[in-house]
Amino acid sequence: MEKTEKKKWSKKKKILVIVLSIVAFLLVATICAGLGVLKWYCTPVDYEVVSSSEIADSDTYLVAHRGFRAVAPENTAPAFEEAGKAGFSANECDIYRTTDGVWVVQHDKNTYRMMDLTKNIEKCTYEELMSHNTDNGNNIADYPNLKICTLEEYMEICDKYSMDAVIEFKGESNQEHYDEVIDMINRYPNVKVTFISFQFSDLEALRKVCDNDLMYLVQKIEPEDIELAKSIDNCGIDFNANKEENWENDAQIIKDCQAAGLKLGGWTVDKLEVMQKLLDVGVDMVTTNCITY
């Protein structure tokens, strides 16, 4: 019986198979890496609460980042309450506007990470958001049926604990609706409010409707950032205190900000040695996830 001769692949076919195999491998690797990053981003950080009693004094201005998120789910009423109980100078939060005009507190535009819902907040009604729960964050088991926090609830908590409010505008430009926020905060005259944003145009729009303190959020302070901040009355710079570039040449860029008369904040500081550097150079405001007085 004659043996059947195996067909040989052409050189082009071999190359095509190799290329397709590489593409398939890279696609699978990319998907796996993406899922890994998503899991990491959605997993609450297990912060160690640290006391700054040895370096802080009565003038140290500590801001609870998204509330006291080390002990309660971030940007929720319990996190803001815990910040008040811990004695923070201020609560920081992030806000979006729903389709029906309610300002709510959430860091991400999409609800996936923090809620049992996957939707763009700015494309939801308030009622739709309230029909779902926050289901992620530190000690979430202690807060069953936890709902999204509104800006009004946040202001009430700041007022209750005599804390200042630091409010970051997020999402698409809602500048035509900023008057709604100003009307809201004006109902709480005992709460000092500072507005912050990475978008300088937001700060320009805010200055047209209010005289509150403003802070321009930046990763690395550049000379042009100083000029921008100087162009608006009562506007400072809030920078990434963990970026070494901001500490180069004996923190010269920070000193340049101070020489320009700008109020300075450093975010997000979770190590006492970084906080000490900020205090030593005279930074006004320290935003933290886990450092207390």
Secondary structure as a PSIPRED ss2 file (coil, helix, strand):
# PSIPRED VFORMAT (PSIPRED V4.0)

   1 M C   1.000  0.000  0.000
   2 E C   1.000  0.000  0.000
   3 K C   1.000  0.000  0.000
   4 T C   1.000  0.000  0.000
   5 E C   1.000  0.000  0.000
   6 K C   1.000  0.000  0.000
   7 K C   1.000  0.000  0.000
   8 K C   1.000  0.000  0.000
   9 W C   1.000  0.000  0.000
  10 S C   1.000  0.000  0.000
  11 K H   0.000  1.000  0.000
  12 K H   0.000  1.000  0.000
  13 K H   0.000  1.000  0.000
  14 K H   0.000  1.000  0.000
  15 I H   0.000  1.000  0.000
  16 L H   0.000  1.000  0.000
  17 V H   0.000  1.000  0.000
  18 I H   0.000  1.000  0.000
  19 V H   0.000  1.000  0.000
  20 L H   0.000  1.000  0.000
  21 S H   0.000  1.000  0.000
  22 I H   0.000  1.000  0.000
  23 V H   0.000  1.000  0.000
  24 A H   0.000  1.000  0.000
  25 F H   0.000  1.000  0.000
  26 L H   0.000  1.000  0.000
  27 L H   0.000  1.000  0.000
  28 V H   0.000  1.000  0.000
  29 A H   0.000  1.000  0.000
  30 T H   0.000  1.000  0.000
  31 I H   0.000  1.000  0.000
  32 C H   0.000  1.000  0.000
  33 A H   0.000  1.000  0.000
  34 G H   0.000  1.000  0.000
  35 L H   0.000  1.000  0.000
  36 G H   0.000  1.000  0.000
  37 V H   0.000  1.000  0.000
  38 L H   0.000  1.000  0.000
  39 K H   0.000  1.000  0.000
  40 W H   0.000  1.000  0.000
  41 Y H   0.000  1.000  0.000
  42 C H   0.000  1.000  0.000
  43 T C   1.000  0.000  0.000
  44 P C   1.000  0.000  0.000
  45 V C   1.000  0.000  0.000
  46 D C   1.000  0.000  0.000
  47 Y C   1.000  0.000  0.000
  48 E C   1.000  0.000  0.000
  49 V C   1.000  0.000  0.000
  50 V E   0.000  0.000  1.000
  51 S E   0.000  0.000  1.000
  52 S C   1.000  0.000  0.000
  53 S C   1.000  0.000  0.000
  54 E C   1.000  0.000  0.000
  55 I C   1.000  0.000  0.000
  56 A C   1.000  0.000  0.000
  57 D C   1.000  0.000  0.000
  58 S C   1.000  0.000  0.000
  59 D C   1.000  0.000  0.000
  60 T C   1.000  0.000  0.000
  61 Y C   1.000  0.000  0.000
  62 L E   0.000  0.000  1.000
  63 V E   0.000  0.000  1.000
  64 A E   0.000  0.000  1.000
  65 H C   1.000  0.000  0.000
  66 R C   1.000  0.000  0.000
  67 G C   1.000  0.000  0.000
  68 F C   1.000  0.000  0.000
  69 R C   1.000  0.000  0.000
  70 A C   1.000  0.000  0.000
  71 V C   1.000  0.000  0.000
  72 A C   1.000  0.000  0.000
  73 P C   1.000  0.000  0.000
  74 E C   1.000  0.000  0.000
  75 N C   1.000  0.000  0.000
  76 T C   1.000  0.000  0.000
  77 A H   0.000  1.000  0.000
  78 P H   0.000  1.000  0.000
  79 A H   0.000  1.000  0.000
  80 F H   0.000  1.000  0.000
  81 E H   0.000  1.000  0.000
  82 E H   0.000  1.000  0.000
  83 A H   0.000  1.000  0.000
  84 G H   0.000  1.000  0.000
  85 K H   0.000  1.000  0.000
  86 A H   0.000  1.000  0.000
  87 G C   1.000  0.000  0.000
  88 F C   1.000  0.000  0.000
  89 S C   1.000  0.000  0.000
  90 A E   0.000  0.000  1.000
  91 N E   0.000  0.000  1.000
  92 E E   0.000  0.000  1.000
  93 C E   0.000  0.000  1.000
  94 D E   0.000  0.000  1.000
  95 I E   0.000  0.000  1.000
  96 Y E   0.000  0.000  1.000
  97 R E   0.000  0.000  1.000
  98 T C   1.000  0.000  0.000
  99 T C   1.000  0.000  0.000
 100 D C   1.000  0.000  0.000
 101 G C   1.000  0.000  0.000
 102 V C   1.000  0.000  0.000
 103 W E   0.000  0.000  1.000
 104 V E   0.000  0.000  1.000
 105 V E   0.000  0.000  1.000
 106 Q C   1.000  0.000  0.000
 107 H C   1.000  0.000  0.000
 108 D C   1.000  0.000  0.000
 109 K C   1.000  0.000  0.000
 110 N E   0.000  0.000  1.000
 111 T C   1.000  0.000  0.000
 112 Y C   1.000  0.000  0.000
 113 R C   1.000  0.000  0.000
 114 M C   1.000  0.000  0.000
 115 M E   0.000  0.000  1.000
 116 D C   1.000  0.000  0.000
 117 L C   1.000  0.000  0.000
 118 T C   1.000  0.000  0.000
 119 K C   1.000  0.000  0.000
 120 N E   0.000  0.000  1.000
 121 I H   0.000  1.000  0.000
 122 E H   0.000  1.000  0.000
 123 K H   0.000  1.000  0.000
 124 C C   1.000  0.000  0.000
 125 T C   1.000  0.000  0.000
 126 Y H   0.000  1.000  0.000
 127 E H   0.000  1.000  0.000
 128 E H   0.000  1.000  0.000
 129 L H   0.000  1.000  0.000
 130 M H   0.000  1.000  0.000
 131 S C   1.000  0.000  0.000
 132 H C   1.000  0.000  0.000
 133 N C   1.000  0.000  0.000
 134 T E   0.000  0.000  1.000
 135 D C   1.000  0.000  0.000
 136 N C   1.000  0.000  0.000
 137 G C   1.000  0.000  0.000
 138 N C   1.000  0.000  0.000
 139 N C   1.000  0.000  0.000
 140 I H   0.000  1.000  0.000
 141 A H   0.000  1.000  0.000
 142 D H   0.000  1.000  0.000
 143 Y C   1.000  0.000  0.000
 144 P C   1.000  0.000  0.000
 145 N C   1.000  0.000  0.000
 146 L E   0.000  0.000  1.000
 147 K C   1.000  0.000  0.000
 148 I C   1.000  0.000  0.000
 149 C E   0.000  0.000  1.000
 150 T E   0.000  0.000  1.000
 151 L H   0.000  1.000  0.000
 152 E H   0.000  1.000  0.000
 153 E H   0.000  1.000  0.000
 154 Y H   0.000  1.000  0.000
 155 M H   0.000  1.000  0.000
 156 E H   0.000  1.000  0.000
 157 I H   0.000  1.000  0.000
 158 C H   0.000  1.000  0.000
 159 D H   0.000  1.000  0.000
 160 K H   0.000  1.000  0.000
 161 Y C   1.000  0.000  0.000
 162 S C   1.000  0.000  0.000
 163 M C   1.000  0.000  0.000
 164 D E   0.000  0.000  1.000
 165 A E   0.000  0.000  1.000
 166 V E   0.000  0.000  1.000
 167 I E   0.000  0.000  1.000
 168 E E   0.000  0.000  1.000
 169 F E   0.000  0.000  1.000
 170 K C   1.000  0.000  0.000
 171 G C   1.000  0.000  0.000
 172 E C   1.000  0.000  0.000
 173 S C   1.000  0.000  0.000
 174 N C   1.000  0.000  0.000
 175 Q H   0.000  1.000  0.000
 176 E H   0.000  1.000  0.000
 177 H H   0.000  1.000  0.000
 178 Y H   0.000  1.000  0.000
 179 D H   0.000  1.000  0.000
 180 E H   0.000  1.000  0.000
 181 V H   0.000  1.000  0.000
 182 I H   0.000  1.000  0.000
 183 D H   0.000  1.000  0.000
 184 M H   0.000  1.000  0.000
 185 I H   0.000  1.000  0.000
 186 N C   1.000  0.000  0.000
 187 R C   1.000  0.000  0.000
 188 Y C   1.000  0.000  0.000
 189 P C   1.000  0.000  0.000
 190 N C   1.000  0.000  0.000
 191 V C   1.000  0.000  0.000
 192 K C   1.000  0.000  0.000
 193 V E   0.000  0.000  1.000
 194 T E   0.000  0.000  1.000
 195 F E   0.000  0.000  1.000
 196 I E   0.000  0.000  1.000
 197 S E   0.000  0.000  1.000
 198 F C   1.000  0.000  0.000
 199 Q C   1.000  0.000  0.000
 200 F H   0.000  1.000  0.000
 201 S H   0.000  1.000  0.000
 202 D H   0.000  1.000  0.000
 203 L H   0.000  1.000  0.000
 204 E H   0.000  1.000  0.000
 205 A H   0.000  1.000  0.000
 206 L H   0.000  1.000  0.000
 207 R H   0.000  1.000  0.000
 208 K C   1.000  0.000  0.000
 209 V C   1.000  0.000  0.000
 210 C C   1.000  0.000  0.000
 211 D C   1.000  0.000  0.000
 212 N C   1.000  0.000  0.000
 213 D E   0.000  0.000  1.000
 214 L E   0.000  0.000  1.000
 215 M E   0.000  0.000  1.000
 216 Y E   0.000  0.000  1.000
 217 L E   0.000  0.000  1.000
 218 V E   0.000  0.000  1.000
 219 Q C   1.000  0.000  0.000
 220 K C   1.000  0.000  0.000
 221 I C   1.000  0.000  0.000
 222 E C   1.000  0.000  0.000
 223 P H   0.000  1.000  0.000
 224 E H   0.000  1.000  0.000
 225 D H   0.000  1.000  0.000
 226 I H   0.000  1.000  0.000
 227 E H   0.000  1.000  0.000
 228 L H   0.000  1.000  0.000
 229 A H   0.000  1.000  0.000
 230 K H   0.000  1.000  0.000
 231 S C   1.000  0.000  0.000
 232 I C   1.000  0.000  0.000
 233 D C   1.000  0.000  0.000
 234 N C   1.000  0.000  0.000
 235 C E   0.000  0.000  1.000
 236 G E   0.000  0.000  1.000
 237 I E   0.000  0.000  1.000
 238 D E   0.000  0.000  1.000
 239 F E   0.000  0.000  1.000
 240 N E   0.000  0.000  1.000
 241 A C   1.000  0.000  0.000
 242 N C   1.000  0.000  0.000
 243 K C   1.000  0.000  0.000
 244 E H   0.000  1.000  0.000
 245 E H   0.000  1.000  0.000
 246 N H   0.000  1.000  0.000
 247 W H   0.000  1.000  0.000
 248 E H   0.000  1.000  0.000
 249 N H   0.000  1.000  0.000
 250 D H   0.000  1.000  0.000
 251 A H   0.000  1.000  0.000
 252 Q H   0.000  1.000  0.000
 253 I H   0.000  1.000  0.000
 254 I H   0.000  1.000  0.000
 255 K H   0.000  1.000  0.000
 256 D H   0.000  1.000  0.000
 257 C H   0.000  1.000  0.000
 258 Q H   0.000  1.000  0.000
 259 A H   0.000  1.000  0.000
 260 A C   1.000  0.000  0.000
 261 G C   1.000  0.000  0.000
 262 L C   1.000  0.000  0.000
 263 K C   1.000  0.000  0.000
 264 L E   0.000  0.000  1.000
 265 G E   0.000  0.000  1.000
 266 G E   0.000  0.000  1.000
 267 W E   0.000  0.000  1.000
 268 T C   1.000  0.000  0.000
 269 V C   1.000  0.000  0.000
 270 D C   1.000  0.000  0.000
 271 K C   1.000  0.000  0.000
 272 L H   0.000  1.000  0.000
 273 E H   0.000  1.000  0.000
 274 V H   0.000  1.000  0.000
 275 M H   0.000  1.000  0.000
 276 Q H   0.000  1.000  0.000
 277 K H   0.000  1.000  0.000
 278 L H   0.000  1.000  0.000
 279 L H   0.000  1.000  0.000
 280 D H   0.000  1.000  0.000
 281 V H   0.000  1.000  0.000
 282 G C   1.000  0.000  0.000
 283 V C   1.000  0.000  0.000
 284 D C   1.000  0.000  0.000
 285 M E   0.000  0.000  1.000
 286 V E   0.000  0.000  1.000
 287 T E   0.000  0.000  1.000
 288 T E   0.000  0.000  1.000
 289 N C   1.000  0.000  0.000
 290 C C   1.000  0.000  0.000
 291 I E   0.000  0.000  1.000
 292 T E   0.000  0.000  1.000
 293 Y C   1.000  0.000  0.000
